[in-house]
Amino acid sequence: MTHTILLTNGTVVTPEGIIEKGELFIENGVIQEVGTSINRQADQQIDAHGGYVLPGYIDMHIHGASGADVMDATEEALETMADVLPKEGTTSFLATSMTQSPEAIEAALKNAAAFTTSAGQAHMLGVHLEGPFVSPKRAGAQPIEHICPPDAEQFDAWQQAAEGKIRMVTLAPEEPNGLSFIQKLAAEGIVASMGHTDATIAQMEEAAQAGAVQATHLYNQMSPFHHREPGAIGGALLIDDIYTEVIADFIHSHPKAVELAYRVKGADRLILITDAMRAKGLEPGEYELGGQPVHVTETDARLSDGTLAGSILTMEHAVKNAVRTLGIGPLEVAKISSGNAARQLGLTKKGSLAAGNDADVVILDKEWTVMHTICGGVIGYDRNGVL
């Protein structure tokens, strides 16, 4: 059955630039036309009221939301995440695991393999395997007792359990077998992201030459920058081809640190993520991450020793913080919230508003607050609850 949407009166961001008073025509989950004065009848019509119309946000690094966590290994957990993420403008995400026992990771991967996104939900693109192949020196909230060096045989077993859905792996390149493992990931088209790492800048450069293409939550759980040893942070910033994730909650990174990353990497190499855990969208209180108790306040989530344990950030607020701090506009926002992630993951039909692409769209008012989110051509969130 054909379903159509006509979006009008928007500041539409396209790969060619901005179209003022722009329009989108969507049919059966696909963008059919982008332009002005589109003369088509539609089942639903959305007036953007001059607001920004961007490709839907893609969160490459999210553990949970609204009481659900990927490591719960239940269909209900992924269902909850897919249901609630459109409210913050997110139309696609990587279900992010964390360091736990091999059995717990396998259960989460099998669960992800079996999950199918429904109409109007954020699309689960696959899995981001964060750990256990990380440095015990930079464990952060990753349970240290389950951390181990990169293991190709174990990874293959997990990828089989995931039915090929592991799309990205965070690892420490300096650990034993790190470089050969990166080469393997690169050969298989999987994003190798350097994170929870104590690497020197030379080791970061070797990793990039081996095929690493990204740095996980820049600044956090990385060997620090020093003028005699720039470390993993220096490598992430200075190696041109490395994309850098940033948690722009201004708790994980100072606003000026986010500004520094943007000045060095530019809009084409920065990726906004949330790294959110299950307490996102819930009241402050006591929660759990990776089997560890987490105390959540109005602003952050921490282990008992004060270590940050993911975030409670939404993509909506990450964008607002970036706009305010970096002084950027819709063209740059579209890149750092969606386009760059799509490019990294090889998603040729997502990350930009062009004819033939998936109809994943977020409509924002001039204060960058989400008004509507369209996921695969179906309205997944309407601020007014009318459509």
Secondary structure in CASP SS format (residue, H / E / C, confidence):
PFRMAT SS
TARGET T0000
AUTHOR 0000-0000-0000
METHOD secondary structure of the structure
MODEL  1
M C 1.00
T C 1.00
H C 1.00
T E 1.00
I E 1.00
L E 1.00
L E 1.00
T E 1.00
N E 1.00
G E 1.00
T E 1.00
V E 1.00
V E 1.00
T E 1.00
P C 1.00
E C 1.00
G E 1.00
I E 1.00
I E 1.00
E E 1.00
K E 1.00
G E 1.00
E E 1.00
L E 1.00
F E 1.00
I E 1.00
E E 1.00
N C 1.00
G C 1.00
V E 1.00
I E 1.00
Q E 1.00
E E 1.00
V E 1.00
G E 1.00
T C 1.00
S C 1.00
I C 1.00
N C 1.00
R C 1.00
Q C 1.00
A C 1.00
D C 1.00
Q E 1.00
Q E 1.00
I E 1.00
D E 1.00
A C 1.00
H C 1.00
G C 1.00
G C 1.00
Y E 1.00
V E 1.00
L E 1.00
P E 1.00
G C 1.00
Y E 1.00
I E 1.00
D E 1.00
M E 1.00
H E 1.00
I E 1.00
H C 1.00
G E 1.00
A E 1.00
S C 1.00
G C 1.00
A E 1.00
D E 1.00
V H 1.00
M H 1.00
D H 1.00
A C 1.00
T C 1.00
E H 1.00
E H 1.00
A H 1.00
L H 1.00
E H 1.00
T H 1.00
M H 1.00
A H 1.00
D H 1.00
V H 1.00
L H 1.00
P H 1.00
K H 1.00
E H 1.00
G C 1.00
T E 1.00
T E 1.00
S E 1.00
F E 1.00
L E 1.00
A E 1.00
T E 1.00
S C 1.00
M C 1.00
T C 1.00
Q C 1.00
S C 1.00
P H 1.00
E H 1.00
A H 1.00
I H 1.00
E H 1.00
A H 1.00
A H 1.00
L H 1.00
K H 1.00
N H 1.00
A H 1.00
A H 1.00
A H 1.00
F C 1.00
T C 1.00
T C 1.00
S C 1.00
A C 1.00
G C 1.00
Q C 1.00
A C 1.00
H E 1.00
M E 1.00
L E 1.00
G E 1.00
V E 1.00
H E 1.00
L E 1.00
E E 1.00
G C 1.00
P C 1.00
F C 1.00
V C 1.00
S C 1.00
P H 1.00
K H 1.00
R H 1.00
A C 1.00
G C 1.00
A C 1.00
Q C 1.00
P C 1.00
I H 1.00
E H 1.00
H H 1.00
I C 1.00
C C 1.00
P C 1.00
P C 1.00
D C 1.00
A H 1.00
E H 1.00
Q H 1.00
F H 1.00
D H 1.00
A H 1.00
W H 1.00
Q H 1.00
Q H 1.00
A H 1.00
A C 1.00
E C 1.00
G C 1.00
K C 1.00
I E 1.00
R E 1.00
M E 1.00
V E 1.00
T E 1.00
L E 1.00
A C 1.00
P C 1.00
E C 1.00
E C 1.00
P C 1.00
N C 1.00
G H 1.00
L H 1.00
S H 1.00
F H 1.00
I H 1.00
Q H 1.00
K H 1.00
L H 1.00
A H 1.00
A H 1.00
E C 1.00
G C 1.00
I C 1.00
V E 1.00
A E 1.00
S E 1.00
M E 1.00
G C 1.00
H C 1.00
T E 1.00
D C 1.00
A C 1.00
T C 1.00
I H 1.00
A H 1.00
Q H 1.00
M H 1.00
E H 1.00
E H 1.00
A H 1.00
A H 1.00
Q H 1.00
A H 1.00
G C 1.00
A C 1.00
V C 1.00
Q E 1.00
A E 1.00
T C 1.00
H C 1.00
L C 1.00
Y C 1.00
N C 1.00
Q C 1.00
M E 1.00
S C 1.00
P C 1.00
F C 1.00
H E 1.00
H C 1.00
R C 1.00
E E 1.00
P C 1.00
G H 1.00
A H 1.00
I H 1.00
G H 1.00
G H 1.00
A H 1.00
L H 1.00
L H 1.00
I C 1.00
D C 1.00
D C 1.00
I C 1.00
Y E 1.00
T E 1.00
E E 1.00
V E 1.00
I E 1.00
A C 1.00
D C 1.00
F C 1.00
I C 1.00
H C 1.00
S C 1.00
H C 1.00
P H 1.00
K H 1.00
A H 1.00
V H 1.00
E H 1.00
L H 1.00
A H 1.00
Y H 1.00
R H 1.00
V H 1.00
K H 1.00
G C 1.00
A C 1.00
D C 1.00
R C 1.00
L E 1.00
I E 1.00
L E 1.00
I E 1.00
T C 1.00
D C 1.00
A E 1.00
M C 1.00
R C 1.00
A C 1.00
K C 1.00
G C 1.00
L C 1.00
E C 1.00
P C 1.00
G E 1.00
E E 1.00
Y E 1.00
E E 1.00
L E 1.00
G C 1.00
G C 1.00
Q E 1.00
P E 1.00
V E 1.00
H E 1.00
V E 1.00
T C 1.00
E C 1.00
T C 1.00
D C 1.00
A E 1.00
R E 1.00
L C 1.00
S C 1.00
D C 1.00
G C 1.00
T C 1.00
L E 1.00
A C 1.00
G C 1.00
S E 1.00
I C 1.00
L C 1.00
T C 1.00
M H 1.00
E H 1.00
H H 1.00
A H 1.00
V H 1.00
K H 1.00
N H 1.00
A H 1.00
V H 1.00
R H 1.00
T H 1.00
L H 1.00
G C 1.00
I C 1.00
G C 1.00
P H 1.00
L H 1.00
E H 1.00
V H 1.00
A H 1.00
K H 1.00
I H 1.00
S H 1.00
S H 1.00
G H 1.00
N H 1.00
A H 1.00
A H 1.00
R H 1.00
Q H 1.00
L C 1.00
G C 1.00
L C 1.00
T C 1.00
K C 1.00
K C 1.00
G C 1.00
S C 1.00
L C 1.00
A C 1.00
A C 1.00
G C 1.00
N C 1.00
D E 1.00
A C 1.00
D C 1.00
V E 1.00
V E 1.00
I E 1.00
L E 1.00
D C 1.00
K C 1.00
E C 1.00
W C 1.00
T C 1.00
V E 1.00
M E 1.00
H E 1.00
T E 1.00
I E 1.00
C E 1.00
G C 1.00
G C 1.00
V E 1.00
I E 1.00
G E 1.00
Y E 1.00
D E 1.00
R C 1.00
N C 1.00
G C 1.00
V C 1.00
L C 1.00
END
